[in-house]
């Protein structure tokens, strides 16, 4: 690529990556699971996991700077076509639990936007889970239909809303840290150094998946290494600045949460409504009423709408647009006159509908349902990061075949070990995240949640393993028909 097209600086890379990776919800969700001890967890997570993760992505982006296929292309170049297909499949299929939860998040955001007192949100929380999830299913199916029409305007609105939420997240940190000066007190009493140190027990290990879930996704920035000025210098610099920005927002955001919420008495629905409670409290502290919660709720409503439509269509197109007929039946790539992947949409509808209804059958509380689906996402979504680390290990194992402008570490053996560490840690966090700690161990609800967390990734990945056999059968049938016609 000519220098004329290399117009991105390290600042651009850092900001683009930050918007892709970070959000205020990451602070709220992890504070809800750990309280102030999450500050220490962020330090460990960013130093031992996120920094090497971002720098590995930098090296992979440098090694495959001409590739636009992302992780599946990295896997194809470093391993086998079958694993490349599974990487692409995983990147699509982890969106199924995400899509199953998104309509509920949309309902909550809209309720706060219309009624900033939280009364409507309380009504949603008190609904019977079966009734609620039936409404969620209808909302999903409506937007599944809408996504077939292509709503570019909604995606643009979503981008604007995403930027607005980013600004609101920074505003929360500033106002949250300043709140004690206004109120004259800190919500969490008797804060000492020990308040930030977690107990490294089984319960703590089950919260790691949420942390991994929060910091993942920086590989989305890798294709831009080819558009970066002096990529061997500026791309890794941008990724390091990204890690620093995430660290500052995570640490200060968590401390700010402790300023306005009592970390020793965390509201049971903080995961579901915590972001709105936070801005509601800030509005009260600064004498501005409901203005903050309304702005945040409106921005989040628009972002949720856009994300729901975009996450139905875009990942499916990535999977099927250039599908290898050896692994994916051609029937799944069938499009109608409007270019809609009809059978792909049907497959999406079936899988998401099942995952919307099934959890409601075993969980009798709407707030618990929201928490369960959030934690399910934290178990399933990081599975796609495993392929990043596998690709990096493959790159280190065959480094002589690839030319890179930038290397995270000079030693291939050390690089391989770091990649293996991140792979093993991600897998361990996902496995530990399968065990709920909010209900009695081995109770019927505990068993249901464990089964849901265990079977969901097995089934979703298992379907991907079945598709190549279906593709072979479909191809053989087509060849047979072609021979007969000749």
Buried (B, 14 or more C-beta within 10 A) or exposed (E): EEEEEBEBBBEBBBBBBBBBBBBBBBBBBBBBBBBBBBBBBBBEBBEEBBBBBBBBBBBBBBBBBEBEBBBBBBBBBBBEEBBBBBBBBBBBBBBBBBBBBBBBBBBBBBBBBBBBEBEBBEEBBEBEBEEBBBBBBEBBBEBBEBBBEBBEEBBEBBBBBBEBBBEBBBBBBEBBBBBBEEBEEBBBEEBEEEBBEBEEEEBBBBBBBBBBBBBBBBBBBBBBBBBBBBBBEBBBBBBBBBBBBBBEBBBBBBBBBBBBBEBEEBBBBBBBBBBBBBBBBBBBBBEEEBEBBBBBBBBBBBBBBBBBBBBBBBBBEBBBEEBBEEBBBBEBBEEEEEEBBBBBBEBBBEBBBBBBBBBBEBBEBBBBBBBBBBBBBBBBBBBBBBBBBBBBBBBBBEBEEBEBBBBBBEEBEEBBBBBBBBBEBBBBBBBBBBBBBBBEEEEEBBBBBBEBBBEBBEBBBEBBEEBBEBBBEBBEEEEEEEEEEE
